[in-house]
Amino acid sequence: MDFRFPFLLLCRHHGTAALLVTQMAIGFVLLSLAWQAGVRYHAAVTTSSGIADAELLAIKPLGKGAGPIDPEEVLAGLRSLPGVQQAASSNQIPYGTDSWNTKLSQHQHTHHGAVATVYFGSETLYETLDLQLTEGRRFRPAEQRTFGDAPPRVAGDPPPAIVTDALANRLFPDGSAIGRELHGWPGTPPRIVGIVDRLPQPAGSRALADDRVALMLPLKPSDASWAFFLVRAAPGQRTEVATRAHAYLAAAFPDRAIALPVALDALRHSYFRNERQRAWILAASAAGWWLLTLLSIAAAGNLWVQRSVLRISLHRAVGATRRQVMRAVWLENLLLAGAGSTLGGVLASFVFDRLPAPWALAPAPLGWRIAAALSILLAAQLAATWPAYRAGNVPPCRVTRKPWVRL
């Protein structure tokens, strides 16, 4: 006898069924957000930064003292240390907290442009960072000028500038940026002579400058009291070089507070702290929500099995087998999970992609969406295992002494 057992929730408890579908839809969206945050963080930490992070050390400014210190004197001493490949002074360091920023535009009188972080330093800054030139040329020694305490106004011929590829594409999407002028810097507008692939921004620029937009000028600091120093160590010798550099600076400038050199990749790890925290928070939120959802599925199933014992027993008495009863419970949860996954996919595709960053959802790959939906279906089936087992074990004899029970 082919006897079909009716659903417990879908037939009689539409509110509970709708609540479970909504919970699973929200869970799908949280999974999407957690996946996107994880992908963004992984891409951020694995993408090449454009500089030699693994070989660089950053040294903070030497601070105020009895008098100014020539940065070239400090650089000469650092270059003489064993294991040092190159050293440079700079107004700021990649991933650091101090930042210099300015708004640049293609024309003088326009509100459209890009906010860029501004680097300038000694002649060896380009070589120390190991920047990758994609177009144009580097600065020439004759183009280098000294930047003191006065505003950096460069008179005369347009000073040269090196920009990142992102800034060039942002301001000059119609063609090559080489030879074009940048308006917004005090004094004569700089003229672009070179384009580099990437130049990481300081952490202080993240809330101010546009992403991956940077400008480099041939201005070297005039005083080590406010200049940062970058030291490029030979492969495998960065720890020893950091110890030697600190010992040298402490001995050469005893009246200054000398900070310990910091590895640049350690600063990069701190630089992506927000992305890392967001990924973990969303992952924990998705895990907690799904734990609550699975418990809700199991609790709802157990509750309605308990309330429907006599009805289940009556169906068993008139011919429903244990397998048919269990199959009906599993199929019911499969339909609920499928509806929740579909609704969550619709929300993720048509609602959350219109939210501002970082909550906007990028289109997820089809393979990921299928895997997420299958995972939800499997989890719902596992959560329904105990209710299905209980329903299947209801004996037919429970209803034999209650003839008033109806289907």
Disulfide bonds with the S-S distance in Angstrom:
none
